[in-house]
Amino acid sequence: MSKHRWFEDLQKNIQNGWLLLDEPLNKYTKTRLGGKADVFAAPGTIEEVQAIVSYAYQHKIPILLLGNGSNMVVRDGGVRGIVMYMANLNHIEIDGNRMIAEAGANIIDASKEAAIACLTGLEFACGIPGSIGGAMAMNAGAYGGEIKDIIHQATVMDDTGKIFKLSKEELELGYRKSIITTEGYYVLSAEFWLTKGEQCEIDAAVADLTFQRESKQPLEYPSAGSVFKRPPGYFAGKLIQDSGLQGKGFGGAEVSTKHAGFIVNKSDATAADYIQTIEMVRAEVKKNFGIDLEMEVKIVGEELSE
């Protein structure tokens, strides 16, 4: 079956969302990198997610889930199969101390909504540039907090289209991992249990964390965020800095001079430039310190064919 047939078949079930053929993915990634998706599907309801997933399962079509486009590098040749973009599913609801957020909602928005409701627990996420779905999958964290601290349960879908809930324990949340990534589940929504707090303390914490992020991270350039996981007993950024790699890279990509843990798209980089810079950093840190840097960002898609 061709991508045109997939597109025609899926159109019958997508009324609230939208579908595109050969859509450039650099419009949706934080790096501003990436080739085209064969079929780009943006479901508008859970039922449409289910229709897409079930169709792909039936016809053995690969699906790449795309949330806020952070923590991901899409190769220049693009993605074969279906890219499912969750941004339309972005509802956030608060009931007492409980927050339910759909997978496509930005976690920064969830943090803001919690602060407005005078709920504490999500301050750490005030600067994380990801979606709820991505944050759940990776157990996102910053400044001493992580998803594991506040999650009660998540509603997920498997690759057949079956929907079910996973408790905090069943999610198996660890450092930048969860059962969502190991089993390939699709997050539909997350339920967080927060705590009533003092407005002035919440606002002060958010202001402090925002200042730290803006002063230390290269937000003026497109990037995938923190590229590498923290090696036990070390900081990836410090190892990269001590290797003298800041300002170095390939093409339009370089290791940030502001924070060595970031690789930025400084000047019309290609995904190949970005990935080559990642490989250079890993090789140099290995040579200098004997440490293998593990990727936090996910590299997906195909190389650009000659």
Backbone as numpy.savetxt, mean C-alpha at the origin, in Angstrom:
# Nx Ny Nz CAx CAy CAz Cx Cy Cz
-8.74 -16.52 -23.98 -9.58 -15.32 -23.98 -8.71 -14.06 -23.98
-9.14 -13.07 -24.72 -8.38 -11.83 -24.80 -8.84 -10.84 -23.74
-8.01 -9.82 -23.52 -8.38 -8.79 -22.55 -9.65 -8.06 -23.00
-9.87 -7.98 -24.30 -11.09 -7.33 -24.79 -12.33 -8.13 -24.39
-12.21 -9.45 -24.39 -13.33 -10.29 -23.97 -13.55 -10.14 -22.46
-12.47 -10.12 -21.68 -12.61 -9.90 -20.24 -13.36 -8.60 -19.98
-12.93 -7.57 -20.70 -13.51 -6.24 -20.53 -15.01 -6.27 -20.82
-15.39 -6.88 -21.93 -16.80 -6.95 -22.32 -17.62 -7.74 -21.31
-17.09 -8.85 -20.85 -17.81 -9.68 -19.88 -18.00 -8.95 -18.55
-16.94 -8.30 -18.07 -17.01 -7.62 -16.78 -17.93 -6.41 -16.82
-18.02 -5.76 -17.97 -18.89 -4.59 -18.09 -20.34 -4.90 -17.73
-20.75 -6.14 -17.93 -22.13 -6.54 -17.64 -22.44 -6.47 -16.14
-21.39 -6.58 -15.31 -21.59 -6.62 -13.86 -21.11 -5.37 -13.13
-20.53 -4.43 -13.86 -19.99 -3.22 -13.23 -20.87 -2.03 -13.61
-21.74 -1.65 -12.70 -22.67 -0.53 -12.93 -22.31 0.69 -12.09
-21.78 0.47 -10.90 -21.47 1.57 -9.98 -20.01 2.02 -10.08
-19.15 1.11 -10.49 -17.74 1.43 -10.68 -17.44 1.67 -12.15
-16.20 1.39 -12.56 -15.82 1.62 -13.94 -14.69 0.70 -14.36
-14.57 0.52 -15.67 -13.55 -0.33 -16.27 -12.81 0.44 -17.36
-11.51 0.16 -17.49 -10.71 0.78 -18.54 -9.78 -0.27 -19.15
-9.53 -0.15 -20.42 -8.56 -1.01 -21.11 -7.23 -0.29 -21.24
-6.14 -1.02 -21.03 -4.79 -0.48 -21.23 -4.59 0.84 -20.49
-4.98 0.87 -19.23 -4.88 2.10 -18.43 -3.47 2.24 -17.85
-2.80 3.40 -18.07 -1.47 3.62 -17.48 -1.55 3.66 -15.95
-0.70 2.89 -15.31 -0.75 2.78 -13.85 0.05 3.86 -13.15
0.87 4.60 -13.89 1.65 5.66 -13.23 0.75 6.79 -12.71
-0.50 6.80 -13.14 -1.46 7.79 -12.63 -1.94 7.44 -11.22
-1.69 6.20 -10.80 -2.26 5.71 -9.53 -1.20 5.32 -8.50
0.08 5.31 -8.89 1.12 4.89 -7.96 1.83 6.10 -7.36
2.27 5.97 -6.12 2.95 7.07 -5.44 4.32 7.37 -6.04
4.90 6.40 -6.75 6.17 6.64 -7.42 6.00 7.37 -8.74
4.77 7.41 -9.24 4.44 7.92 -10.58 5.16 7.09 -11.66
5.27 5.79 -11.39 5.91 4.86 -12.30 4.94 3.75 -12.67
5.21 3.08 -13.79 4.44 1.90 -14.13 3.82 1.95 -15.50
3.80 0.79 -16.16 3.18 0.66 -17.47 1.67 0.49 -17.37
1.09 -0.13 -18.38 -0.37 -0.22 -18.48 -0.93 -1.52 -17.90
-2.16 -1.43 -17.41 -2.90 -2.62 -16.99 -3.73 -3.10 -18.17
-3.75 -4.42 -18.40 -4.62 -4.96 -19.45 -6.05 -4.49 -19.25
-6.59 -4.81 -18.06 -7.93 -4.35 -17.67 -7.82 -3.71 -16.30
-8.30 -2.49 -16.19 -8.29 -1.73 -14.94 -9.72 -1.67 -14.44
-10.00 -2.32 -13.32 -11.36 -2.41 -12.79 -11.45 -1.68 -11.46
-12.39 -0.75 -11.37 -12.61 0.01 -10.14 -14.03 -0.26 -9.65
-14.23 -1.33 -8.87 -15.57 -1.67 -8.41 -16.15 -0.59 -7.51
-17.48 -0.46 -7.57 -18.15 0.54 -6.75 -18.88 -0.04 -5.56
-19.02 -1.38 -5.53 -19.70 -2.06 -4.43 -18.98 -3.37 -4.12
-19.30 -3.94 -2.97 -18.75 -5.25 -2.60 -19.19 -6.30 -3.60
-20.42 -6.18 -4.07 -20.93 -7.15 -5.05 -20.12 -7.10 -6.35
-19.68 -5.91 -6.72 -18.86 -5.79 -7.92 -17.46 -6.36 -7.71
-16.92 -6.19 -6.51 -15.65 -6.85 -6.18 -15.81 -8.36 -6.34
-16.90 -8.86 -5.80 -17.18 -10.30 -5.85 -17.32 -10.78 -7.30
-17.97 -9.99 -8.13 -18.15 -10.36 -9.54 -16.80 -10.42 -10.26
-15.93 -9.46 -9.99 -14.61 -9.42 -10.62 -13.76 -10.60 -10.17
-13.73 -10.83 -8.85 -12.91 -11.91 -8.30 -13.40 -13.28 -8.78
-14.70 -13.48 -8.77 -15.27 -14.75 -9.21 -14.99 -15.00 -10.69
-15.12 -13.96 -11.50 -14.85 -14.08 -12.94 -13.38 -14.44 -13.17
-12.50 -13.75 -12.46 -11.07 -14.02 -12.62 -10.72 -15.44 -12.19
-11.34 -15.89 -11.12 -11.09 -17.26 -10.64 -11.56 -18.29 -11.66
-12.74 -18.05 -12.20 -13.33 -18.98 -13.17 -12.48 -19.08 -14.44
-11.90 -17.95 -14.85 -11.16 -17.93 -16.12 -9.64 -17.90 -15.93
-9.21 -18.11 -14.67 -7.77 -18.17 -14.35 -7.02 -16.91 -14.80
-7.61 -15.77 -14.48 -7.00 -14.47 -14.81 -6.36 -13.91 -13.54
-5.10 -13.53 -13.59 -4.48 -12.96 -12.39 -5.06 -11.59 -12.04
-5.16 -11.33 -10.73 -5.63 -10.03 -10.24 -4.52 -9.40 -9.40
-4.25 -8.12 -9.66 -3.39 -7.33 -8.79 -4.27 -6.32 -8.08
-4.21 -6.32 -6.76 -5.01 -5.38 -5.96 -4.24 -4.07 -5.81
-4.92 -2.96 -6.08 -4.30 -1.65 -5.97 -5.13 -0.78 -5.04
-4.49 -0.28 -3.99 -5.17 0.59 -3.05 -4.79 2.04 -3.32
-3.90 2.56 -2.47 -3.49 3.95 -2.62 -2.21 4.09 -3.44
-1.68 2.96 -3.91 -0.51 3.02 -4.79 0.80 3.25 -4.09
0.82 3.15 -2.75 2.08 3.26 -2.01 2.65 1.86 -1.80
3.90 1.79 -1.38 4.56 0.50 -1.11 4.53 -0.43 -2.32
4.53 0.13 -3.51 4.46 -0.68 -4.72 5.23 -0.01 -5.86
6.00 -0.83 -6.58 6.66 -0.37 -7.80 6.15 -1.23 -8.95
5.52 -0.60 -9.93 5.01 -1.31 -11.10 6.03 -1.18 -12.23
6.47 -2.31 -12.76 7.45 -2.28 -13.83 6.91 -1.58 -15.08
7.83 -1.17 -15.94 7.49 -0.36 -17.11 6.62 -1.09 -18.13
6.69 -2.43 -18.14 5.89 -3.20 -19.08 4.45 -3.38 -18.66
4.10 -2.90 -17.47 2.72 -2.97 -17.00 2.35 -4.31 -16.41
1.05 -4.52 -16.26 0.51 -5.68 -15.55 -0.45 -6.43 -16.45
-0.19 -7.72 -16.61 -1.10 -8.58 -17.37 -2.23 -9.04 -16.45
-3.41 -9.16 -17.02 -4.57 -9.56 -16.25 -5.38 -8.35 -15.82
-5.94 -8.44 -14.61 -6.82 -7.39 -14.09 -6.15 -6.68 -12.93
-6.15 -5.36 -12.95 -5.78 -4.57 -11.78 -7.08 -4.08 -11.16
-7.31 -4.45 -9.91 -8.55 -4.06 -9.22 -8.24 -2.92 -8.25
-8.81 -1.77 -8.55 -8.56 -0.52 -7.83 -9.69 -0.29 -6.84
-9.35 -0.20 -5.56 -10.37 -0.23 -4.50 -10.81 1.15 -4.00
-10.34 2.22 -4.63 -10.55 3.56 -4.08 -12.01 3.97 -3.93
-12.91 3.38 -4.72 -14.33 3.75 -4.60 -14.96 3.24 -3.31
-14.38 2.21 -2.72 -14.90 1.63 -1.47 -14.17 2.30 -0.31
-14.64 3.49 0.07 -13.87 4.33 0.99 -14.68 4.86 2.17
-15.78 4.18 2.49 -16.65 4.66 3.57 -16.01 4.40 4.93
-16.13 5.38 5.82 -15.65 5.26 7.21 -16.81 5.57 8.14
-17.08 4.66 9.05 -18.20 4.81 9.99 -17.69 4.67 11.42
-18.15 5.55 12.30 -17.78 5.49 13.71 -19.03 5.32 14.55
-19.00 4.34 15.43 -20.11 4.07 16.36 -19.51 3.87 17.74
-19.62 4.90 18.58 -18.99 4.82 19.89 -17.48 4.78 19.74
-16.86 3.74 20.32 -15.40 3.59 20.22 -15.00 2.71 19.04
-15.97 2.31 18.24 -15.71 1.38 17.14 -15.69 2.13 15.80
-14.68 1.84 14.99 -14.60 2.40 13.64 -14.59 1.26 12.63
-15.44 1.38 11.60 -15.40 0.43 10.48 -15.02 1.22 9.23
-13.93 0.81 8.60 -13.43 1.52 7.42 -13.30 0.55 6.26
-13.81 0.96 5.09 -13.70 0.11 3.91 -12.26 0.12 3.39
-11.94 -0.90 2.60 -10.56 -1.15 2.19 -9.95 -0.01 1.39
-10.75 0.70 0.61 -10.22 1.76 -0.24 -10.06 3.10 0.44
-10.51 3.22 1.68 -10.34 4.47 2.42 -8.87 4.70 2.73
-8.44 5.95 2.70 -7.07 6.28 3.09 -6.95 6.18 4.60
-5.85 5.58 5.07 -5.70 5.44 6.51 -5.46 6.81 7.16
-4.93 7.77 6.39 -4.79 9.13 6.92 -6.17 9.71 7.22
-7.14 9.46 6.33 -8.50 9.94 6.56 -9.12 9.27 7.78
-8.83 7.98 7.96 -9.34 7.27 9.14 -8.76 7.89 10.41
-7.48 8.23 10.37 -6.83 8.87 11.52 -7.47 10.22 11.82
-7.78 10.99 10.77 -8.43 12.29 10.96 -9.83 12.14 11.55
-10.59 11.16 11.03 -11.95 10.94 11.54 -11.92 10.52 13.01
-10.94 9.71 13.37 -10.81 9.29 14.77 -10.52 10.50 15.66
-9.63 11.37 15.20 -9.29 12.56 15.98 -10.49 13.48 16.16
-11.28 13.65 15.10 -12.48 14.49 15.17 -13.47 13.93 16.19
-13.54 12.60 16.26 -14.45 11.93 17.20 -13.84 11.79 18.59
-12.67 12.39 18.78 -11.97 12.35 20.07 -11.62 10.91 20.48
-11.21 10.13 19.50 -10.80 8.75 19.75 -9.30 8.62 19.54
-8.64 7.98 20.48 -7.20 7.80 20.40 -6.85 6.37 19.99
-5.71 6.22 19.34 -5.27 4.90 18.89 -4.78 4.89 17.46
-5.26 5.87 16.66 -4.88 5.93 15.25 -3.95 7.10 14.93
-3.45 7.76 15.98 -2.56 8.90 15.72 -1.33 8.49 14.91
-0.81 7.31 15.17 0.40 6.85 14.47 0.23 6.83 12.96
-1.01 6.72 12.49 -1.29 6.58 11.06 -1.53 7.91 10.36
-1.35 9.02 11.07 -1.71 10.33 10.50 -0.88 10.70 9.28
0.23 10.01 9.06 1.05 10.33 7.90 1.35 9.15 7.00
0.68 8.02 7.23 0.93 6.83 6.41 0.16 6.95 5.10
0.83 7.00 3.96 0.15 7.24 2.68 -0.39 5.97 2.04
-1.25 5.27 2.75 -1.76 4.01 2.22 -3.25 3.88 2.45
-3.82 2.82 1.90 -5.24 2.52 2.09 -5.41 1.62 3.30
-6.64 1.50 3.75 -6.95 0.59 4.86 -6.60 -0.85 4.47
-6.93 -1.24 3.25 -6.63 -2.60 2.80 -5.15 -2.89 2.83
-4.36 -1.97 2.29 -2.91 -2.14 2.29 -2.33 -2.12 3.68
-2.86 -1.24 4.53 -2.39 -1.14 5.91 -2.67 -2.43 6.67
-3.83 -3.01 6.42 -4.17 -4.28 7.06 -3.24 -5.39 6.58
-3.03 -5.48 5.29 -2.22 -6.55 4.72 -0.80 -6.52 5.26
-0.25 -5.31 5.43 1.15 -5.16 5.83 1.32 -4.86 7.32
0.20 -4.85 8.08 0.27 -4.44 9.48 1.07 -3.14 9.59
0.60 -2.13 8.88 1.31 -0.86 8.80 1.54 -0.28 10.19
2.66 0.40 10.32 2.98 1.01 11.59 3.93 2.18 11.43
3.97 3.02 12.46 4.89 4.16 12.47 4.91 4.74 13.87
6.05 5.27 14.25 6.18 6.00 15.51 5.62 5.24 16.72
5.92 3.95 16.77 5.56 3.16 17.94 4.18 2.55 17.93
3.39 2.82 16.89 2.05 2.22 16.80 1.94 1.36 15.56
0.99 0.43 15.56 0.75 -0.41 14.39 -0.70 -0.88 14.39
-1.14 -1.37 13.24 -2.51 -1.84 13.07 -2.87 -2.90 14.11
-1.93 -3.75 14.41 -2.15 -4.83 15.36 -2.67 -4.33 16.71
-2.31 -3.10 17.07 -2.69 -2.54 18.38 -4.18 -2.24 18.48
-4.84 -2.00 17.34 -6.21 -1.48 17.39 -7.23 -2.32 16.62
-6.76 -3.29 15.84 -7.69 -4.06 15.02 -8.51 -5.02 15.87
-9.79 -5.13 15.56 -10.66 -6.12 16.20 -10.92 -7.27 15.24
-11.32 -6.93 14.02 -11.54 -7.96 13.01 -11.55 -7.32 11.62
-11.41 -8.15 10.60 -11.47 -7.68 9.22 -12.40 -8.56 8.42
-13.08 -7.95 7.46 -13.90 -8.71 6.51 -13.08 -8.86 5.24
-12.92 -10.11 4.79 -12.07 -10.38 3.63 -12.81 -11.27 2.64
-12.21 -11.41 1.46 -12.74 -12.28 0.41 -11.60 -13.16 -0.09
-11.89 -14.44 -0.33 -10.85 -15.29 -0.91 -10.93 -15.24 -2.43
-10.05 -15.99 -3.09 -9.97 -15.86 -4.55 -11.13 -16.50 -5.30
-12.03 -17.17 -4.56 -13.24 -17.72 -5.20 -14.42 -16.76 -5.10
-14.27 -15.70 -4.28 -15.35 -14.75 -4.06 -16.09 -14.96 -2.76
-15.65 -15.92 -1.94 -16.28 -16.16 -0.64 -15.88 -15.07 0.35
-16.87 -14.54 1.09 -16.65 -13.47 2.07 -16.74 -14.03 3.48
-15.78 -13.64 4.34 -15.80 -14.09 5.73 -15.01 -13.11 6.59
-15.13 -13.26 7.90 -14.44 -12.38 8.85 -13.25 -13.11 9.47
-12.22 -12.34 9.78 -11.05 -12.85 10.47 -10.84 -12.03 11.74
-10.70 -12.70 12.87 -10.44 -12.01 14.13 -8.99 -11.51 14.17
-8.68 -10.72 15.16 -7.32 -10.22 15.34 -6.32 -11.37 15.36
-6.65 -12.43 16.09 -5.74 -13.58 16.20 -5.62 -14.30 14.85
-6.73 -14.44 14.15 -6.73 -15.14 12.86 -5.99 -14.36 11.78
-5.84 -13.06 11.96 -5.13 -12.24 10.98 -3.62 -12.48 11.01
-3.12 -13.03 12.11 -1.69 -13.38 12.23 -0.80 -12.20 11.85
-1.04 -11.08 12.49 -0.31 -9.85 12.18 1.09 -9.88 12.79
2.09 -9.62 11.95 3.47 -9.54 12.39 4.12 -8.32 11.78
5.45 -8.27 11.81 6.14 -7.11 11.25 5.99 -7.09 9.73
5.17 -6.18 9.24 4.89 -5.97 7.82 4.40 -7.25 7.13
3.57 -8.00 7.85 3.00 -9.21 7.24 1.70 -9.57 7.95
0.92 -10.44 7.30 -0.33 -10.94 7.86 -0.77 -12.14 7.05
-1.82 -12.80 7.51 -2.37 -13.92 6.74 -2.98 -13.43 5.43
-3.31 -12.15 5.38 -3.85 -11.57 4.14 -2.85 -11.70 3.00
-1.58 -11.43 3.29 -0.56 -11.53 2.25 -0.19 -12.98 1.97
-0.11 -13.79 3.01 0.32 -15.19 2.79 -0.75 -16.00 2.07
-2.03 -15.69 2.31 -3.13 -16.44 1.68 -3.71 -15.75 0.46
-3.32 -14.51 0.22 -3.83 -13.80 -0.95 -5.27 -13.36 -0.82
-5.71 -13.04 0.41 -7.08 -12.57 0.61 -7.22 -11.12 0.16
-8.45 -10.73 -0.16 -8.78 -9.34 -0.49 -9.49 -8.73 0.72
-8.94 -7.65 1.25 -9.58 -6.96 2.37 -10.76 -6.15 1.84
-11.90 -6.28 2.51 -13.08 -5.48 2.17 -13.27 -4.34 3.17
-13.08 -4.64 4.45 -13.20 -3.61 5.48 -12.48 -4.07 6.74
-12.23 -3.11 7.62 -11.58 -3.40 8.90 -12.36 -2.73 10.02
-12.43 -3.42 11.14 -13.08 -2.86 12.33 -12.02 -2.61 13.40
-11.89 -1.35 13.78 -10.92 -0.96 14.80 -11.64 -0.63 16.10
-11.03 -1.01 17.20 -11.53 -0.63 18.52 -10.58 0.42 19.08
-11.10 1.63 19.23 -10.31 2.76 19.70 -10.71 3.13 21.13
-10.08 4.14 21.68 -10.32 4.54 23.07 -10.65 6.02 23.13
-11.62 6.37 23.97 -11.95 7.78 24.14 -10.75 8.51 24.73
-10.41 9.65 24.14 -9.24 10.39 24.61 -9.54 11.85 24.83
-8.49 12.59 25.15 -8.59 14.03 25.33 -8.24 14.72 24.01
-9.13 15.59 23.55 -8.94 16.22 22.25 -7.59 16.92 22.13
-7.22 17.66 23.16 -5.97 18.42 23.08 -4.76 17.50 22.98
-4.81 16.35 23.67 -3.70 15.40 23.63 -3.61 14.72 22.26
-4.76 14.38 21.70 -4.78 13.75 20.37 -4.24 14.72 19.33
-4.73 15.96 19.37 -4.29 16.97 18.40 -2.79 17.23 18.52
-2.29 17.27 19.76 -0.86 17.51 19.98 -0.02 16.36 19.43
-0.50 15.13 19.64 0.22 13.96 19.13 0.27 13.96 17.61
-0.88 14.26 16.98 -0.94 14.31 15.52 -0.03 15.41 14.98
-0.04 16.57 15.62 0.81 17.68 15.17 2.29 17.31 15.29
2.65 16.65 16.37 4.05 16.25 16.57 4.49 15.23 15.53
3.66 14.22 15.30 4.01 13.18 14.33 4.05 13.73 12.91
3.13 14.66 12.61 3.13 15.29 11.28 4.40 16.10 11.07
4.82 16.82 12.10 6.06 17.60 12.01 7.26 16.68 11.79
7.32 15.58 12.54 8.43 14.64 12.39 8.48 14.09 10.97
7.32 13.72 10.44 7.27 13.15 9.09 7.70 14.18 8.05
7.14 15.38 8.14 7.42 16.39 7.12 8.87 16.87 7.17
9.47 16.85 8.36 10.84 17.33 8.49 11.87 16.28 8.12
11.49 15.00 8.17 12.47 13.93 7.95 12.29 13.17 6.65
11.10 13.25 6.03 10.84 12.45 4.84 10.78 13.32 3.58
11.21 12.79 2.43 11.26 13.56 1.18 9.91 13.63 0.48
8.97 14.30 1.11 7.59 14.33 0.59 7.46 15.17 -0.67
8.51 15.92 -1.01 8.45 16.77 -2.20 8.64 15.99 -3.50
9.03 14.72 -3.40 9.23 13.89 -4.58 8.37 12.63 -4.52
7.97 12.10 -5.68 7.26 10.82 -5.68 8.17 9.70 -5.17
7.61 8.81 -4.36 8.38 7.66 -3.87 7.42 6.58 -3.42
7.96 5.39 -3.22 7.16 4.26 -2.74 7.07 4.24 -1.23
7.70 5.22 -0.58 7.77 5.20 0.87 9.03 4.48 1.32
9.02 3.98 2.52 10.17 3.26 3.06 10.37 1.98 2.26
11.52 1.85 1.60 11.73 0.76 0.64 12.02 -0.57 1.31
12.77 -0.53 2.42 13.24 -1.77 3.04 12.69 -1.94 4.45
12.52 -3.20 4.83 12.14 -3.51 6.20 13.32 -3.23 7.13
13.04 -3.08 8.39 14.08 -2.84 9.38 14.80 -4.15 9.71
16.09 -4.26 9.43 16.80 -5.49 9.80 16.91 -5.58 11.33
16.80 -6.77 11.90 16.90 -6.92 13.35 18.18 -6.29 13.90
18.00 -5.35 14.82 19.15 -4.71 15.46 19.73 -3.53 14.70
19.15 -3.20 13.57 19.68 -2.11 12.74 18.53 -1.24 12.22
18.91 -0.12 11.59 17.96 0.69 10.83 18.44 0.71 9.38
17.55 0.38 8.46 17.93 0.32 7.05 18.50 1.66 6.58
17.84 2.75 6.95 18.29 4.07 6.52 19.70 4.39 6.97
20.05 3.99 8.19 21.40 4.25 8.72 22.44 3.43 7.97
22.14 2.19 7.65 23.06 1.35 6.88 23.31 1.94 5.50
22.24 2.45 4.89 22.34 3.04 3.55 23.14 4.35 3.61
22.84 5.14 4.63 23.56 6.40 4.83 25.05 6.14 5.06
25.37 5.18 5.91 26.77 4.87 6.22 27.49 4.24 5.04
26.73 3.77 4.06 27.34 3.26 2.82 27.61 4.37 1.81
27.25 5.60 2.17 27.52 6.74 1.31 26.68 6.78 0.05
25.43 6.29 0.15 24.60 6.14 -1.05 23.61 7.28 -1.28
23.48 8.19 -0.34 22.51 9.27 -0.52 22.89 10.15 -1.72
21.90 10.43 -2.55 22.14 11.21 -3.76 22.58 10.37 -4.94
22.78 9.08 -4.72 23.20 8.20 -5.81 22.03 7.40 -6.35
22.11 7.02 -7.62 21.03 6.24 -8.20 21.24 6.06 -9.69
20.17 5.76 -10.40 20.23 5.55 -11.83 19.10 6.34 -12.51
19.43 6.93 -13.67 18.42 7.69 -14.38 17.83 8.78 -13.50
16.51 8.83 -13.44 15.84 9.84 -12.63 15.54 9.41 -11.21
16.04 8.23 -10.80 15.80 7.73 -9.44 17.06 7.87 -8.61
16.90 8.23 -7.34 18.06 8.30 -6.47 17.68 8.09 -5.01
18.67 7.69 -4.23 18.49 7.57 -2.78 18.33 8.98 -2.23
17.28 9.19 -1.46 16.98 10.53 -0.95 18.12 11.07 -0.09
18.42 12.35 -0.28 19.42 13.01 0.57 18.81 13.42 1.90
17.48 13.37 1.98 16.78 13.76 3.21 16.59 12.57 4.15
16.29 11.41 3.60 16.09 10.18 4.37 16.57 9.01 3.52
17.64 8.37 3.95 18.28 7.33 3.13 17.42 6.10 2.93
16.36 5.94 3.72 15.47 4.80 3.56 14.49 4.95 2.41
14.51 6.11 1.76 13.59 6.40 0.66 14.37 6.49 -0.66
13.77 5.98 -1.71 14.28 6.19 -3.06 13.23 7.02 -3.79
13.66 8.14 -4.36 12.71 9.09 -4.93 12.81 9.12 -6.45
11.68 9.45 -7.06 11.62 9.71 -8.50 11.88 11.20 -8.66
13.14 11.53 -8.85 13.52 12.94 -8.81 13.33 13.64 -10.15
13.46 12.87 -11.24 13.39 13.53 -12.55 13.00 12.53 -13.64
11.70 12.33 -13.81 11.19 11.48 -14.89 11.84 10.10 -14.91
11.93 9.49 -13.76 12.52 8.15 -13.67 11.61 7.13 -14.35
12.20 6.02 -14.73 11.44 4.85 -15.15 11.43 3.86 -14.00
10.55 2.89 -14.08 10.55 1.84 -13.05 11.88 1.09 -13.08
12.46 0.93 -14.27 13.76 0.26 -14.39 14.83 1.03 -13.62
14.81 2.37 -13.70 15.74 3.20 -12.92 15.56 2.94 -11.43
14.32 2.93 -11.00 13.99 2.79 -9.58 14.46 1.43 -9.06
14.16 0.39 -9.82 14.52 -0.97 -9.40 16.03 -1.16 -9.42
16.71 -0.58 -10.41 18.17 -0.66 -10.47 18.80 0.03 -9.26
18.20 1.13 -8.84 18.68 1.83 -7.65 18.48 0.98 -6.40
17.34 0.33 -6.30 17.09 -0.59 -5.18 18.15 -1.69 -5.15
18.43 -2.28 -6.29 19.40 -3.38 -6.36 20.80 -2.90 -6.00
21.15 -1.68 -6.41 22.44 -1.10 -6.06 22.56 -0.92 -4.55
21.51 -0.41 -3.92 21.52 -0.21 -2.47 21.68 -1.54 -1.74
20.94 -2.54 -2.14 21.03 -3.85 -1.48 22.44 -4.44 -1.62
23.01 -4.31 -2.81 24.34 -4.86 -3.05 25.40 -4.15 -2.20
25.31 -2.83 -2.11 26.30 -2.06 -1.36 26.20 -2.33 0.14
24.98 -2.40 0.66 24.81 -2.68 2.09 25.29 -4.09 2.41
25.01 -5.03 1.53 25.50 -6.40 1.72 27.03 -6.42 1.73
27.64 -5.70 0.79 29.11 -5.67 0.70 29.73 -5.01 1.93
29.12 -3.93 2.40 29.71 -3.16 3.50 29.44 -3.74 4.88
28.25 -4.34 5.05 27.85 -4.77 6.39 27.47 -6.24 6.48
27.40 -6.93 5.35 27.01 -8.34 5.36 25.54 -8.55 5.69
24.72 -7.51 5.49 23.30 -7.58 5.83 22.46 -7.57 4.56
21.53 -8.51 4.47 20.60 -8.55 3.34 19.37 -7.71 3.67
19.19 -6.62 2.97 18.01 -5.79 3.18 16.80 -6.45 2.54
15.76 -6.64 3.35 14.53 -7.26 2.86 13.58 -6.17 2.38
12.93 -6.42 1.26 12.04 -5.43 0.66 10.78 -5.22 1.49
10.40 -3.96 1.69 9.09 -3.63 2.22 8.13 -3.33 1.07
8.64 -2.70 0.03 7.80 -2.43 -1.14 7.69 -3.68 -2.00
6.62 -3.74 -2.74 6.34 -4.88 -3.63 6.61 -4.46 -5.07
7.40 -5.25 -5.78 7.67 -4.98 -7.20 6.80 -5.91 -8.03
5.99 -5.33 -8.91 5.01 -6.12 -9.67 5.10 -5.78 -11.16
4.47 -6.61 -11.97 4.38 -6.34 -13.39 5.52 -6.93 -14.19
5.59 -6.52 -15.44 6.56 -7.07 -16.38 7.54 -6.02 -16.88
8.73 -6.49 -17.24 9.71 -5.59 -17.85 9.17 -5.11 -19.20
9.62 -3.94 -19.60 9.24 -3.40 -20.90 9.95 -4.20 -21.99
9.19 -4.77 -22.91 9.79 -5.57 -23.97 10.48 -4.67 -24.99
11.53 -5.20 -25.58 12.30 -4.42 -26.56 11.47 -4.16 -27.82
